[in-house]
């Protein structure tokens, strides 16, 4: 699955990009992240029915990581989930994250399999929560950390 947007492209990451993806992880989350950690995340994504992708700019530089389950999230046929969304520090504030989510939503609507999209990447992080809410995600329960958006 390759999703093209204005000035970027989302496509599955291959193992030859593990070091670059680890750099994105480090810049997005801090700490020491190895290529092995990225490989483990790729494997877990595949096992969950997910698609582990890179977000690439016009120069084909890896600017972020988007991991999503396009359908059957948690055994629910009409649900999709964004498991991870990470943007490298030098590329923050340029709209890559919001454009990637919107482009994914377009594709999910077009495909028609998912009626709801879960923002599983948020957790208890206030910044990520605010970002997701700006994109139309809402808490499942008042004050809760679990956010969802209707696609229908």
C-alpha positions in Angstrom: 0.0 0.0 0.0 1.5 3.3 -1.1 -0.4 6.5 -0.2 0.7 9.7 -2.0 0.0 13.1 -0.6 1.0 16.7 -1.4 4.7 16.7 -0.8 4.9 13.3 0.9 4.4 9.6 0.4 3.5 6.9 2.9 4.8 3.4 2.1 5.7 0.2 3.9 9.1 0.3 5.6 11.6 -2.3 4.7 14.4 -3.7 6.9 17.0 -1.6 4.9 15.5 1.5 6.6 15.8 0.2 10.2 18.6 2.6 11.2 16.7 5.6 9.7 13.5 4.5 11.5 15.4 4.1 14.8 16.7 7.7 14.3 13.1 8.9 13.9 12.1 7.0 17.1 14.9 8.6 19.0 14.0 12.1 17.8 10.3 11.6 18.4 10.4 9.9 21.8 13.9 10.5 23.2 16.0 7.8 24.7 18.1 5.2 23.1 16.3 3.1 20.5 18.0 0.5 18.4 17.2 -0.9 15.0 16.2 -4.1 16.8 13.5 -2.2 18.6 12.1 -1.0 15.2 12.3 -4.5 13.8 10.4 -5.8 16.8 7.7 -3.2 16.3 7.5 -4.1 12.6 7.0 -7.8 13.5 4.4 -6.9 16.1 2.6 -4.8 13.6 2.5 -7.6 11.0 1.3 -10.1 13.6 -1.6 -7.7 14.5 -2.6 -7.3 10.8 -0.9 -3.9 10.6 1.0 -2.0 8.0 4.3 -0.5 9.3 5.1 2.5 7.1 7.5 5.3 6.6 6.5 8.9 5.8 8.8 10.2 3.1 9.3 13.8 1.9 9.8 14.9 -1.7 13.5 14.1 -1.5 12.7 10.5 -0.3 14.0 11.3 3.2 12.3 9.4 6.0 10.6 12.0 8.1 8.3 9.8 10.1 6.8 6.4 10.9 3.1 5.5 10.7 1.9 2.1 11.9 -1.7 1.3 11.4 -4.2 -1.6 11.3 -6.5 -1.0 8.3 -9.3 -3.3 9.4 -10.4 -5.8 12.1 -8.7 -3.9 14.9 -9.3 -5.8 18.2 -11.5 -8.3 16.3 -14.0 -5.6 15.2 -14.5 -5.7 11.4 -15.4 -2.0 11.0 -12.5 -0.6 13.1 -9.0 0.6 12.1 -6.3 1.8 14.4 -3.2 4.1 14.2 -0.8 2.2 16.4 2.1 4.6 16.1 2.8 8.0 14.6 6.3 9.5 15.0 7.8 12.5 13.3 11.6 13.2 13.4 12.4 16.5 15.2 13.7 18.4 12.2 10.4 17.8 10.4 8.0 18.7 13.2 5.7 21.6 12.6 5.5 21.1 8.8 2.2 19.3 8.8 3.5 15.8 8.1 1.6 14.2 10.9 -1.7 15.7 10.2 -1.4 15.2 6.5 -0.5 11.6 7.0 -3.5 11.0 9.3 -5.8 12.8 6.9 -4.5 10.8 3.9 -4.9 7.5 5.8 -8.5 8.5 6.6 -9.2 9.2 2.9 -7.9 5.8 2.0 -9.8 4.0 4.7 -13.0 5.8 3.6 -12.4 4.9 0.0 -11.7 1.3 0.9 -14.9 1.2 2.9 -13.8 -1.5 5.4 -13.3 0.8 8.4 -16.1 2.8 9.9 -14.1 4.0 13.0 -10.5 4.9 13.4 -8.8 4.5 16.9 -5.9 6.8 17.9 -3.9 4.2 19.8 -0.7 6.3 19.6 -2.0 8.9 22.1 -1.8 7.1 25.4 -1.7 9.6 28.3 0.4 12.2 26.5 -1.4 15.6 26.6 0.4 16.8 23.4 -0.6 13.7 21.4 -4.1 13.9 22.8 -4.5 17.6 21.8 -3.2 16.7 18.3 -5.7 13.9 17.8 -8.6 16.0 19.1 -7.7 18.7 16.6 -8.1 16.1 13.9 -11.6 15.1 15.2 -10.8 12.2 17.5 -12.9 12.1 20.6 -12.7 10.2 23.9 -14.7 7.0 24.2 -15.5 8.1 27.7 -15.3 11.5 29.3 -11.7 12.2 30.4 -10.5 8.9 29.0 -7.2 8.3 27.2 -8.8 6.2 24.4 -9.8 8.3 21.4 -11.8 7.3 18.3 -13.1 9.0 15.2 -16.1 8.0 13.0 -15.2 7.7 9.4 -18.7 7.1 8.0 
